[in-house]
Amino acid sequence: MRAGEVLYTDGPFAETKEQMGGLNLLECADREEALRVAATHPWAAIGMIEVRQVIG
C-alpha cells in the first residue's frame, strides 16, 4: 500500500536479503479475499506482505 494504492506483484517472492518480521495465518475463502485482507493490514503501509496458499 503506497499513496493509497495497492501494489501487487505475482512473484518472484521476497529475496533472501529481505527479512521476515512475523507471520500471520489467515483463513480466507479464496485468493482475492486474502489479497483484500493483506491490503488492509497495517504492515502493508510500511513494508511488504507475501500472500501464499498453505492448504489445498
Secondary structure, DSSP 4 states (H G I P E B T S, - for coil): -BTTB-----S----TTS----------SSHHHHHHHHHHSGGGGTS---------
